[in-house]
Amino acid sequence: MPRAERLLEGLRRSPKTDPQLSDRLVGVRRRMIACGDAEVAAWRIGAGPAVLLVHGWDDDHRLWEPLIDQLTALGRAVIAVDLPGHGFSTATQCSYPYAARALLAVAAALEPGRGGSLVRLRGGHVRPQQRIGR
């Protein structure tokens, strides 16, 4: 394993706390998606191409409450996720490679679809990453 990958594999978040559900997701079916030896929590609102919302380290799906409201008001489908070791996901820890595998599993299960988008938090700034299914 390359040195950089070993370093990334070693990064862990602080201990997991009791999860809380976003008010925006009350009544929305929570999907528990298999990823390795754990499950990742995800919610899909709406049909059609979706915006996949990915929170940062030590956050969870609740970070996106205002954006969920705005996107659904515009008629866009939304997928919110709790990365491994965060929120309702069952893993107790997370690494960057594990988070990447989890996002691939969520995308395969909830199908953001052609024309969907990925949005993530990085360094306190919201950054649209790419269109899915070019």
MIDOSE-1310 file (N, C-alpha, C; in nm, 2 decimals, decimal comma, always signed):
residues 134
mpra	+0,09/-0,12/+0,00/+0,00/+0,00/+0,00/+0,09/+0,12/+0,00; +0,07/+0,22/-0,09/+0,15/+0,34/-0,09/+0,13/+0,42/+0,04; +0,24/+0,50/+0,07/+0,24/+0,57/+0,19/+0,12/+0,67/+0,21; +0,09/+0,74/+0,10/-0,02/+0,83/+0,11/-0,15/+0,76/+0,14
erll	-0,17/+0,64/+0,08/-0,30/+0,57/+0,11/-0,30/+0,52/+0,25; -0,18/+0,48/+0,31/-0,18/+0,44/+0,45/-0,21/+0,55/+0,54; -0,16/+0,67/+0,51/-0,20/+0,79/+0,59/-0,35/+0,82/+0,58; -0,40/+0,82/+0,46/-0,55/+0,84/+0,45/-0,63/+0,74/+0,52
eglr	-0,59/+0,62/+0,51/-0,66/+0,51/+0,58/-0,66/+0,53/+0,73; -0,55/+0,59/+0,78/-0,54/+0,61/+0,93/-0,63/+0,73/+0,98; -0,68/+0,81/+0,89/-0,76/+0,93/+0,94/-0,89/+0,88/+0,99; -0,93/+0,92/+1,11/-1,05/+0,88/+1,17/-1,12/+1,01/+1,23
rspk	-1,25/+1,00/+1,24/-1,32/+1,11/+1,30/-1,34/+1,09/+1,45; -1,39/+1,19/+1,52/-1,41/+1,18/+1,66/-1,52/+1,08/+1,69; -1,53/+1,03/+1,81/-1,63/+0,93/+1,84/-1,77/+0,97/+1,80; -1,84/+0,87/+1,76/-1,98/+0,89/+1,71/-2,08/+0,92/+1,82
tdpq	-2,17/+1,01/+1,80/-2,27/+1,05/+1,90/-2,41/+1,00/+1,85; -2,51/+1,01/+1,94/-2,64/+0,97/+1,90/-2,69/+1,05/+1,78; -2,74/+0,98/+1,68/-2,78/+1,06/+1,56/-2,91/+1,13/+1,58; -2,94/+1,23/+1,50/-3,06/+1,31/+1,50/-3,11/+1,32/+1,36
lsdr	-3,24/+1,31/+1,34/-3,29/+1,32/+1,20/-3,33/+1,46/+1,17; -3,29/+1,50/+1,05/-3,33/+1,64/+1,00/-3,48/+1,65/+1,00; -3,53/+1,76/+1,04/-3,68/+1,79/+1,02/-3,72/+1,77/+0,88; -3,63/+1,80/+0,78/-3,67/+1,79/+0,64/-3,69/+1,65/+0,59
lvgv	-3,64/+1,55/+0,67/-3,65/+1,41/+0,63/-3,75/+1,33/+0,71; -3,82/+1,40/+0,80/-3,92/+1,33/+0,87/-4,03/+1,27/+0,77; -4,06/+1,15/+0,78/-4,15/+1,09/+0,68/-4,09/+1,04/+0,56; -3,96/+1,06/+0,54/-3,89/+1,01/+0,42/-3,82/+0,88/+0,46
rrrm	-3,84/+0,78/+0,37/-3,78/+0,65/+0,40/-3,63/+0,65/+0,41; -3,57/+0,60/+0,52/-3,43/+0,59/+0,53/-3,38/+0,46/+0,48; -3,29/+0,46/+0,39/-3,23/+0,34/+0,33/-3,10/+0,31/+0,39; -3,08/+0,19/+0,43/-2,95/+0,15/+0,49/-2,89/+0,06/+0,38
iacg	-2,78/+0,11/+0,33/-2,71/+0,06/+0,21/-2,58/-0,01/+0,25; -2,57/-0,14/+0,22/-2,45/-0,22/+0,26/-2,32/-0,16/+0,20; -2,22/-0,15/+0,28/-2,09/-0,10/+0,24/-1,99/-0,17/+0,33; -1,92/-0,27/+0,27/-1,83/-0,35/+0,35/-1,90/-0,42/+0,47
daev	-1,85/-0,40/+0,59/-1,91/-0,47/+0,70/-2,01/-0,38/+0,78; -2,05/-0,27/+0,72/-2,14/-0,18/+0,78/-2,25/-0,13/+0,68; -2,34/-0,04/+0,72/-2,44/+0,01/+0,64/-2,43/+0,17/+0,64; -2,46/+0,23/+0,53/-2,46/+0,37/+0,51/-2,61/+0,42/+0,50
aawr	-2,64/+0,52/+0,58/-2,78/+0,57/+0,58/-2,79/+0,68/+0,47; -2,90/+0,67/+0,39/-2,93/+0,76/+0,28/-3,08/+0,78/+0,27; -3,11/+0,90/+0,22/-3,25/+0,93/+0,20/-3,27/+0,99/+0,06; -3,37/+0,95/-0,02/-3,39/+1,01/-0,15/-3,53/+1,08/-0,15
igag	-3,53/+1,20/-0,19/-3,66/+1,28/-0,20/-3,68/+1,31/-0,35; -3,79/+1,27/-0,41/-3,82/+1,31/-0,54/-3,77/+1,21/-0,65; -3,82/+1,23/-0,77/-3,78/+1,14/-0,88/-3,70/+1,21/-0,98; -3,63/+1,14/-1,07/-3,55/+1,20/-1,17/-3,41/+1,23/-1,13
pavl	-3,33/+1,30/-1,21/-3,19/+1,32/-1,18/-3,18/+1,39/-1,04; -3,09/+1,34/-0,96/-3,08/+1,39/-0,82/-2,95/+1,46/-0,79; -2,96/+1,55/-0,69/-2,84/+1,61/-0,64/-2,80/+1,52/-0,52; -2,67/+1,47/-0,52/-2,62/+1,39/-0,41/-2,54/+1,48/-0,32
lvhg	-2,59/+1,50/-0,20/-2,54/+1,59/-0,10/-2,44/+1,51/+0,00; -2,32/+1,55/+0,00/-2,21/+1,48/+0,08/-2,16/+1,58/+0,18; -2,18/+1,55/+0,31/-2,13/+1,64/+0,42/-1,98/+1,62/+0,44; -1,93/+1,71/+0,52/-1,79/+1,70/+0,56/-1,76/+1,62/+0,69
wddd	-1,64/+1,62/+0,73/-1,59/+1,54/+0,84/-1,66/+1,60/+0,97; -1,71/+1,51/+1,05/-1,78/+1,54/+1,18/-1,91/+1,60/+1,16; -1,97/+1,60/+1,04/-2,11/+1,65/+1,02/-2,19/+1,53/+0,99; -2,32/+1,56/+0,95/-2,41/+1,45/+0,90/-2,51/+1,52/+0,80
hrlw	-2,61/+1,44/+0,76/-2,70/+1,49/+0,66/-2,77/+1,62/+0,70; -2,78/+1,65/+0,83/-2,85/+1,77/+0,87/-2,78/+1,90/+0,82; -2,66/+1,89/+0,79/-2,59/+2,01/+0,73/-2,66/+2,07/+0,61; -2,73/+1,99/+0,54/-2,79/+2,03/+0,41/-2,94/+2,07/+0,42
epli	-2,99/+2,09/+0,55/-3,13/+2,12/+0,56/-3,18/+2,24/+0,47; -3,11/+2,35/+0,48/-3,15/+2,46/+0,39/-3,15/+2,43/+0,24; -3,05/+2,36/+0,20/-3,03/+2,33/+0,06/-3,14/+2,23/+0,01; -3,17/+2,14/+0,10/-3,28/+2,04/+0,07/-3,41/+2,11/+0,04
dqlt	-3,44/+2,21/+0,13/-3,56/+2,29/+0,11/-3,56/+2,36/-0,03; -3,45/+2,42/-0,06/-3,44/+2,50/-0,18/-3,44/+2,41/-0,30; -3,37/+2,30/-0,30/-3,37/+2,21/-0,42/-3,51/+2,15/-0,44; -3,57/+2,10/-0,34/-3,70/+2,04/-0,35/-3,81/+2,14/-0,40
algr	-3,79/+2,27/-0,35/-3,89/+2,37/-0,40/-3,87/+2,40/-0,55; -3,75/+2,37/-0,60/-3,72/+2,39/-0,74/-3,76/+2,27/-0,82; -3,81/+2,16/-0,75/-3,85/+2,04/-0,82/-3,73/+1,94/-0,84; -3,62/+1,96/-0,78/-3,50/+1,87/-0,80/-3,51/+1,76/-0,70
avia	-3,47/+1,64/-0,74/-3,46/+1,53/-0,65/-3,33/+1,55/-0,57; -3,33/+1,50/-0,45/-3,22/+1,51/-0,36/-3,19/+1,38/-0,29; -3,06/+1,34/-0,28/-3,01/+1,23/-0,20/-2,92/+1,29/-0,09; -2,96/+1,26/+0,03/-2,88/+1,30/+0,15/-2,82/+1,18/+0,20
vdlp	-2,70/+1,18/+0,25/-2,63/+1,06/+0,30/-2,56/+1,10/+0,43; -2,54/+1,00/+0,52/-2,45/+1,00/+0,63/-2,34/+0,91/+0,60; -2,22/+0,97/+0,59/-2,10/+0,89/+0,56/-2,07/+0,79/+0,67; -2,00/+0,68/+0,64/-1,96/+0,59/+0,75/-1,91/+0,66/+0,87
ghgf	-1,95/+0,61/+0,99/-1,91/+0,67/+1,11/-1,98/+0,80/+1,15; -2,08/+0,84/+1,07/-2,15/+0,96/+1,09/-2,30/+0,94/+1,10; -2,37/+1,02/+1,18/-2,52/+1,01/+1,18/-2,57/+0,87/+1,20; -2,66/+0,83/+1,11/-2,73/+0,70/+1,13/-2,65/+0,58/+1,06
stat	-2,54/+0,61/+1,00/-2,46/+0,50/+0,94/-2,41/+0,41/+1,05; -2,39/+0,28/+1,03/-2,36/+0,19/+1,14/-2,21/+0,18/+1,16; -2,13/+0,22/+1,08/-1,98/+0,21/+1,10/-1,95/+0,30/+1,22; -1,84/+0,27/+1,29/-1,80/+0,35/+1,40/-1,69/+0,45/+1,36
qcsy	-1,62/+0,42/+1,25/-1,51/+0,50/+1,20/-1,53/+0,52/+1,05; -1,45/+0,61/+1,00/-1,45/+0,64/+0,86/-1,31/+0,68/+0,81; -1,27/+0,64/+0,69/-1,15/+0,69/+0,63/-1,19/+0,75/+0,49; -1,10/+0,82/+0,43/-1,13/+0,87/+0,29/-1,17/+0,76/+0,19
pyaa	-1,09/+0,65/+0,19/-1,12/+0,54/+0,10/-1,26/+0,48/+0,13; -1,29/+0,46/+0,26/-1,41/+0,40/+0,30/-1,53/+0,49/+0,26; -1,51/+0,63/+0,28/-1,62/+0,72/+0,24/-1,64/+0,71/+0,09; -1,53/+0,70/+0,01/-1,55/+0,69/-0,14/-1,63/+0,57/-0,18
rall	-1,59/+0,45/-0,11/-1,67/+0,33/-0,14/-1,81/+0,34/-0,10; -1,84/+0,41/+0,01/-1,98/+0,43/+0,05/-2,06/+0,51/-0,05; -2,00/+0,62/-0,10/-2,07/+0,70/-0,20/-2,10/+0,62/-0,33; -2,01/+0,54/-0,37/-2,03/+0,45/-0,48/-2,15/+0,36/-0,46
avaa	-2,16/+0,30/-0,33/-2,27/+0,21/-0,30/-2,40/+0,29/-0,30; -2,40/+0,41/-0,24/-2,52/+0,49/-0,24/-2,57/+0,52/-0,38; -2,47/+0,57/-0,47/-2,51/+0,60/-0,60/-2,56/+0,48/-0,68; -2,51/+0,36/-0,65/-2,56/+0,24/-0,72/-2,70/+0,20/-0,67
alep	-2,72/+0,22/-0,54/-2,85/+0,18/-0,48/-2,96/+0,29/-0,51; -2,93/+0,41/-0,51/-3,03/+0,52/-0,52/-3,03/+0,59/-0,65; -2,94/+0,55/-0,74/-2,94/+0,60/-0,88/-2,97/+0,75/-0,90; -2,86/+0,83/-0,87/-2,88/+0,97/-0,90/-2,93/+1,00/-1,04
grgg	-2,89/+0,92/-1,14/-2,94/+0,93/-1,27/-2,85/+1,02/-1,36; -2,87/+1,00/-1,49/-2,81/+1,08/-1,59/-2,84/+1,23/-1,56; -2,74/+1,32/-1,55/-2,77/+1,46/-1,53/-2,78/+1,50/-1,39; -2,76/+1,40/-1,30/-2,76/+1,43/-1,15/-2,63/+1,50/-1,12
slvr	-2,62/+1,56/-1,00/-2,51/+1,63/-0,96/-2,46/+1,59/-0,82; -2,33/+1,61/-0,80/-2,27/+1,58/-0,67/-2,23/+1,71/-0,60; -2,27/+1,73/-0,48/-2,23/+1,85/-0,41/-2,17/+1,81/-0,28; -2,06/+1,87/-0,24/-1,99/+1,83/-0,12/-1,94/+1,96/-0,05
lrgg	-1,92/+1,94/+0,08/-1,86/+2,05/+0,16/-1,71/+2,03/+0,17; -1,64/+2,13/+0,14/-1,49/+2,13/+0,15/-1,44/+2,26/+0,20; -1,38/+2,25/+0,31/-1,31/+2,37/+0,37/-1,42/+2,48/+0,40; -1,54/+2,45/+0,43/-1,64/+2,54/+0,47/-1,71/+2,60/+0,35
hvrp	-1,68/+2,56/+0,23/-1,74/+2,61/+0,11/-1,82/+2,50/+0,04; -1,94/+2,53/-0,01/-2,01/+2,43/-0,09/-1,96/+2,43/-0,23; -1,93/+2,31/-0,28/-1,87/+2,31/-0,42/-1,94/+2,20/-0,50; -2,01/+2,25/-0,61/-2,06/+2,15/-0,70/-1,94/+2,07/-0,76
qqri	-1,95/+1,94/-0,76/-1,83/+1,86/-0,81/-1,84/+1,83/-0,95; -1,95/+1,77/-0,99/-1,96/+1,72/-1,13/-2,10/+1,68/-1,16; -2,13/+1,67/-1,28/-2,25/+1,61/-1,33/-2,24/+1,46/-1,33; -2,33/+1,38/-1,29/-2,33/+1,24/-1,29/-2,38/+1,19/-1,42
gr	-2,32/+1,09/-1,48/-2,37/+1,02/-1,60/-2,36/+1,11/-1,72; -2,25/+1,17/-1,74/-2,23/+1,26/-1,86/-2,27/+1,19/-1,99
